[in-house]
Amino acid sequence: MLSRIDLVAFALLAGAPLLAVVLWRRRPGWPRAVALTGLTIYLAALIGLAFGGIPVDRGLLDDLGTAPRLGRVNLMPFWFIDNLVRDPSWTVVFLAIGNLLLMTPLGFLLPLLWERFRHLSTVAVAAFLTSLTIELSQLFISSLLGAPYRLFEVDDLMLNTAGAVLGWLIWRMVGSPRVSPS
C-alpha cells in the first residue's frame, strides 16, 4: 500500500516531463531544461526516500508503537562510527554512505543552475537547511504518529551536508559548468 508521500513523489516524477515541455516553451535552452528536469526528478526521489513508507495502516502503527524506542533524537555526532564499531554490519555502512550520497546531486545541480550557489559555503548552508528540514519533519511525523517512525540524527545532518560539498567539488572538478537562464 502506497503512502500519501509516495504518491506525491510519484506525481512529481510523472510531472517532470511536463516540466521539460513548459521550460522548452519558455525557451530557456535545452541544457537548462534538462538540468531543471533532473532537479525535479531528484527532489521527487528525495521526498520519496525521506518520507516514503509513512505507515498509514493502523496495524503498522500498532507495530511501531510496540517497537523498542531507541529514542527520537540523537544529538551525538559520529554515532554511526560508534555503532559500526559495536555492530560491524553492512547496514550501518550502507546507511552512512546513503546519507553521504543523498545530497550529492543537490550540491552539483544548485551551482549548475544558479549563480548564487557557485560558492561552497552557500551550497553547504542550503544542504544543511534542506537536511534539517527533513529531519525536523520526520521528528514531527513521529510525534504525530506517536511512534518512532524515523529518528532525528545529527549524523544525517553532517553526512548530508558533506554529500552536498562532495557534489559541489564534483561540479568544480568537471570545470564548473553553467546552464544559462536565458
BELRA-V169526 format. One record per helix or strand. SS is the DSSP state (2 for helix, 1 for strand). FROM is the first residue (numbers start at 1). TO is the last residue. If there is no record, write none. Layout:
SS	FROM	TO
SS	FROM	TO
This chain:
2	4	25
2	30	51
2	58	66
1	73	74
2	79	86
2	90	102
2	104	113
2	115	117
2	120	145
1	152	153
2	154	173
